[in-house]
Amino acid sequence: MRVLILGAGGHGRAVCEAAWDAGFEVAGFLDGRAPLPEVLGLPVLGPEAAHDGGPLLIALGDNAARLAAAGRLGAALPVLLHPSVVRARSAELAEGAVVMPRAVLGAQARVGRLALVNTGAIVEHDVELGEGAHIAPGAVLCGGVRIGARALVGAGAVVAPNIQVGEGAVIGAGASVIENVDAFSRVAGVPARILL
């Protein structure tokens, strides 16, 4: 499948490499920042207004920005599943979901629309990821965890079984989450505590 990638920064480059590995034909990048002639040998075709209407991988690390761009552009949003991912047969991925190298998706895990499961993250059985959520590299979600829309689970964080993390919440890197996390709150530490 031929795709464009929205975002030519570090995350965009990582998504491009994963897309190549997964067999996509990457035609180039869209990025409105200062002129970039090319990235990874591919052309930067201009801002998102240069979108040709074809399928798009949205490689914006900010969860809200990723969702907003999808709303503006109305493009087809293919799933990107790196070939090294360990995926249970019953795991489900919604449109635009991106699962990066060496991640694990357990039995009946559900990855929401435009959610990002980053490198080496573990999403165990019966986990639900809301729209636009981001599970950062090396994070571990134990069985039955629920992650709300646009929430971020930081690198190396661990979320205990059956915990609920609310919409827009942020869990700091390396945190150990053993209690539910309210929407739009920020927690960090071992065990995780609310940041004031």
Beta strands, then each sheet from edge to edge (+ up, - down):
strand 1: 2-6
strand 2: 25-30
strand 3: 38-39
strand 4: 42-43
strand 5: 56-58
strand 6: 80-81
strand 7: 86-87
strand 8: 92-93
strand 9: 98-99
strand 10: 104-105
strand 11: 110-111
strand 12: 116-117
strand 13: 122-123
strand 14: 128-129
strand 15: 134-135
strand 16: 140-141
strand 17: 146-147
strand 18: 152-153
strand 19: 158-159
strand 20: 164-165
strand 21: 170-171
strand 22: 176-177
strand 23: 186-188
strand 24: 193-194
sheet 1: 2+ 1+ 5+
sheet 2: 3+ 4-
sheet 3: 6+ 9+ 12+ 15+ 18+ 21+ 23+ 24-
sheet 4: 7+ 10+ 13+ 16+ 19+ 22+
sheet 5: 8+ 11+ 14+ 17+ 20+
end
